[in-house]
Amino acid sequence: MLHRRNKNLRVVSESGDPTDAIIDQIMTELNSEDNPVENMEEQIRQHKARFRRRIIIAVSAVVAAAVGIYLLIHLQTYTKARVSDTYAIKGAGNNSYEEFADGVLKYSRDGVSYLNHKGEEEWNQPYQIQNPSVDVCGDSAALADKGGNSIMILHKGGLKGEIHTTLPIEKISVSGQGIVSAILKNESSPKVICYDTAGNVLVEIKASLSGSGYPVDVALSENGEVMLVSYLYTQEGRVTSKAVYYNFGEAGEEKADHQVASKEYEGTIFPSAFFMKGEISAVVGDDRLVVYKGLDEPKEQVDVKIEKEIKSVFHSEKYIGMVLKNEGKEGYELRLYNTSGRQVMSKDFTGDYSQVKLSKSQVIMYDGKKCTIFLRTGVRKFDGEMKSNILEMFPIAGVNKYIVMNADGMEVVRLVK
């Protein structure tokens, strides 16, 4: 086929691309320098260093501000409490209250109920008890008729079981699983009995004044497998106490009465026995604190002599607290020990407080309207009065926030200057 050439078409040459010129210029400058790659790497290192310095300065400023705010909040003493919320509770003044799980147990002779942090009743269990006494372990609680024959096992979800005893109840202890130990009163032969949540007897130990001694206090481990009993008896005319451990698991199967450990202490009385976190337990006498460790075969870890008169003893999972009467000067000493038996806090204070408790590493003392709060560090966080008599008090989430139970119901308060 014959092709005709189009004379109207012509070839147009492209003009120079400016990008090429820029690239050529950069390459020329780089090639004119000594070690261009090393210079670029140095610039990158300097840039990274400047960036890191800016980050460090910014983080340091944030941390310094946070520390300053923390110190401002926690290192000063507040003297007033501002009420932020009030929840009325019918007949509140006729009830007793106990911090429990994520709320409060409200109990009286006629029944027990569980309140949330807004004063709302989650559940209610009626009963007839003359002298209610409560013990709490985690999300479980036991409510006994002291001097009577009834024990109610409670969980944060409601009633878990009921127990009816054959002898008057003197003291109780509950585990986190709801197992209950009770000292049953009998003039000649008192008993220490363990019950499951259905009221079945798991273990029954008969005590005698001439043999094991009189059971003064009882405590259960969190899992309910180990029981600690402090006994009191006289030996050759001298008062003697004994700390005895019973293991209801494999460790105590081959032991007589499941007893796995026992130790005597002459010249002292142990009115207080309790378990703490994990394998730690303790007995506190009128002149000493003894800390044990272990569950299969508990061993004494430390025996701390207390030189001052002990006015009261209280504890949490982490700390053992005491109020001691000062000698030669006015007031009292507040002292805290950790689970190793080491003293971690000591502060003097004046005034008498009928209620002392540990909650979230804070020592809360109150009597009527007056209240004082010490942190575990020894800082006196609050020293003042509430508007009404305090029936129960404990810290909740939020800066300086507490729940206070009084005759009007529940109040959420914030500590202020």
WOFENSUL-V246407 format. One record per residue. N is the residue number from 1. OMEGA is omega in whole degrees, -180 to 180 (999 if undefined). Layout:
n=N omega=OMEGA
n=N omega=OMEGA
//
This chain:
n=1 omega=-177
n=2 omega=179
n=3 omega=179
n=4 omega=-179
n=5 omega=179
n=6 omega=-177
n=7 omega=-179
n=8 omega=179
n=9 omega=176
n=10 omega=-179
n=11 omega=180
n=12 omega=179
n=13 omega=-179
n=14 omega=176
n=15 omega=-178
n=16 omega=179
n=17 omega=-179
n=18 omega=179
n=19 omega=180
n=20 omega=-179
n=21 omega=179
n=22 omega=180
n=23 omega=180
n=24 omega=-180
n=25 omega=180
n=26 omega=-179
n=27 omega=179
n=28 omega=180
n=29 omega=179
n=30 omega=-178
n=31 omega=-180
n=32 omega=-180
n=33 omega=175
n=34 omega=178
n=35 omega=-177
n=36 omega=-179
n=37 omega=180
n=38 omega=179
n=39 omega=178
n=40 omega=179
n=41 omega=179
n=42 omega=178
n=43 omega=178
n=44 omega=179
n=45 omega=179
n=46 omega=178
n=47 omega=179
n=48 omega=-180
n=49 omega=178
n=50 omega=179
n=51 omega=179
n=52 omega=180
n=53 omega=178
n=54 omega=179
n=55 omega=-179
n=56 omega=180
n=57 omega=-179
n=58 omega=180
n=59 omega=179
n=60 omega=179
n=61 omega=179
n=62 omega=180
n=63 omega=180
n=64 omega=178
n=65 omega=180
n=66 omega=179
n=67 omega=179
n=68 omega=178
n=69 omega=180
n=70 omega=-179
n=71 omega=179
n=72 omega=-178
n=73 omega=-168
n=74 omega=-177
n=75 omega=177
n=76 omega=-180
n=77 omega=178
n=78 omega=-176
n=79 omega=-179
n=80 omega=177
n=81 omega=-180
n=82 omega=-179
n=83 omega=180
n=84 omega=178
n=85 omega=177
n=86 omega=179
n=87 omega=-178
n=88 omega=178
n=89 omega=-178
n=90 omega=179
n=91 omega=-175
n=92 omega=-177
n=93 omega=-180
n=94 omega=-177
n=95 omega=169
n=96 omega=-176
n=97 omega=179
n=98 omega=174
n=99 omega=-173
n=100 omega=178
n=101 omega=-180
n=102 omega=-178
n=103 omega=-175
n=104 omega=169
n=105 omega=173
n=106 omega=-177
n=107 omega=179
n=108 omega=178
n=109 omega=-173
n=110 omega=-179
n=111 omega=-180
n=112 omega=177
n=113 omega=-179
n=114 omega=-178
n=115 omega=173
n=116 omega=-175
n=117 omega=173
n=118 omega=179
n=119 omega=-179
n=120 omega=-178
n=121 omega=179
n=122 omega=175
n=123 omega=-178
n=124 omega=178
n=125 omega=179
n=126 omega=175
n=127 omega=174
n=128 omega=-179
n=129 omega=-176
n=130 omega=-174
n=131 omega=-175
n=132 omega=178
n=133 omega=-172
n=134 omega=169
n=135 omega=-175
n=136 omega=173
n=137 omega=-180
n=138 omega=-180
n=139 omega=178
n=140 omega=178
n=141 omega=175
n=142 omega=179
n=143 omega=-175
n=144 omega=172
n=145 omega=-177
n=146 omega=-174
n=147 omega=178
n=148 omega=-173
n=149 omega=-176
n=150 omega=174
n=151 omega=176
n=152 omega=178
n=153 omega=-173
n=154 omega=174
n=155 omega=-180
n=156 omega=178
n=157 omega=179
n=158 omega=-179
n=159 omega=-179
n=160 omega=180
n=161 omega=179
n=162 omega=-180
n=163 omega=175
n=164 omega=-175
n=165 omega=180
n=166 omega=179
n=167 omega=-180
n=168 omega=-179
n=169 omega=178
n=170 omega=179
n=171 omega=178
n=172 omega=172
n=173 omega=-179
n=174 omega=176
n=175 omega=178
n=176 omega=179
n=177 omega=-179
n=178 omega=174
n=179 omega=-175
n=180 omega=170
n=181 omega=-179
n=182 omega=169
n=183 omega=-179
n=184 omega=-172
n=185 omega=174
n=186 omega=-172
n=187 omega=-175
n=188 omega=-176
n=189 omega=177
n=190 omega=-179
n=191 omega=170
n=192 omega=-174
n=193 omega=174
n=194 omega=180
n=195 omega=170
n=196 omega=-175
n=197 omega=178
n=198 omega=-180
n=199 omega=178
n=200 omega=179
n=201 omega=178
n=202 omega=-179
n=203 omega=176
n=204 omega=-179
n=205 omega=178
n=206 omega=179
n=207 omega=177
n=208 omega=-178
n=209 omega=-179
n=210 omega=-178
n=211 omega=-177
n=212 omega=-175
n=213 omega=-178
n=214 omega=179
n=215 omega=-177
n=216 omega=179
n=217 omega=-178
n=218 omega=179
n=219 omega=178
n=220 omega=174
n=221 omega=-177
n=222 omega=-179
n=223 omega=176
n=224 omega=-177
n=225 omega=-176
n=226 omega=179
n=227 omega=176
n=228 omega=178
n=229 omega=173
n=230 omega=-179
n=231 omega=177
n=232 omega=177
n=233 omega=178
n=234 omega=-179
n=235 omega=-176
n=236 omega=177
n=237 omega=-178
n=238 omega=179
n=239 omega=180
n=240 omega=175
n=241 omega=-179
n=242 omega=174
n=243 omega=-176
n=244 omega=179
n=245 omega=177
n=246 omega=179
n=247 omega=-177
n=248 omega=176
n=249 omega=-178
n=250 omega=-177
n=251 omega=-177
n=252 omega=-176
n=253 omega=-176
n=254 omega=-177
n=255 omega=176
n=256 omega=-178
n=257 omega=180
n=258 omega=-177
n=259 omega=-176
n=260 omega=179
n=261 omega=180
n=262 omega=176
n=263 omega=-179
n=264 omega=178
n=265 omega=-177
n=266 omega=173
n=267 omega=179
n=268 omega=177
n=269 omega=180
n=270 omega=179
n=271 omega=-176
n=272 omega=177
n=273 omega=-177
n=274 omega=173
n=275 omega=178
n=276 omega=-177
n=277 omega=175
n=278 omega=-175
n=279 omega=-175
n=280 omega=174
n=281 omega=-177
n=282 omega=169
n=283 omega=179
n=284 omega=180
n=285 omega=180
n=286 omega=-180
n=287 omega=-177
n=288 omega=172
n=289 omega=179
n=290 omega=-179
n=291 omega=178
n=292 omega=176
n=293 omega=179
n=294 omega=177
n=295 omega=179
n=296 omega=178
n=297 omega=-175
n=298 omega=-180
n=299 omega=176
n=300 omega=180
n=301 omega=-178
n=302 omega=177
n=303 omega=-175
n=304 omega=177
n=305 omega=178
n=306 omega=-174
n=307 omega=-178
n=308 omega=176
n=309 omega=-180
n=310 omega=179
n=311 omega=179
n=312 omega=-180
n=313 omega=178
n=314 omega=-176
n=315 omega=171
n=316 omega=177
n=317 omega=-173
n=318 omega=-171
n=319 omega=172
n=320 omega=-178
n=321 omega=177
n=322 omega=167
n=323 omega=-175
n=324 omega=179
n=325 omega=180
n=326 omega=178
n=327 omega=178
n=328 omega=176
n=329 omega=-176
n=330 omega=171
n=331 omega=-173
n=332 omega=173
n=333 omega=172
n=334 omega=-175
n=335 omega=177
n=336 omega=174
n=337 omega=175
n=338 omega=-175
n=339 omega=175
n=340 omega=-178
n=341 omega=180
n=342 omega=179
n=343 omega=-177
n=344 omega=179
n=345 omega=175
n=346 omega=179
n=347 omega=175
n=348 omega=175
n=349 omega=177
n=350 omega=-179
n=351 omega=179
n=352 omega=179
n=353 omega=-177
n=354 omega=-178
n=355 omega=177
n=356 omega=-178
n=357 omega=173
n=358 omega=177
n=359 omega=-180
n=360 omega=177
n=361 omega=174
n=362 omega=175
n=363 omega=-178
n=364 omega=179
n=365 omega=179
n=366 omega=178
n=367 omega=-174
n=368 omega=179
n=369 omega=-173
n=370 omega=-175
n=371 omega=171
n=372 omega=-177
n=373 omega=175
n=374 omega=172
n=375 omega=179
n=376 omega=179
n=377 omega=-178
n=378 omega=178
n=379 omega=176
n=380 omega=-173
n=381 omega=-177
n=382 omega=175
n=383 omega=-176
n=384 omega=-178
n=385 omega=169
n=386 omega=-177
n=387 omega=-180
n=388 omega=178
n=389 omega=-176
n=390 omega=176
n=391 omega=175
n=392 omega=-178
n=393 omega=177
n=394 omega=-179
n=395 omega=176
n=396 omega=-179
n=397 omega=-178
n=398 omega=-178
n=399 omega=176
n=400 omega=-178
n=401 omega=-179
n=402 omega=169
n=403 omega=179
n=404 omega=175
n=405 omega=178
n=406 omega=-175
n=407 omega=179
n=408 omega=-178
n=409 omega=-177
n=410 omega=175
n=411 omega=170
n=412 omega=-176
n=413 omega=174
n=414 omega=179
n=415 omega=-180
n=416 omega=179
n=417 omega=999
//
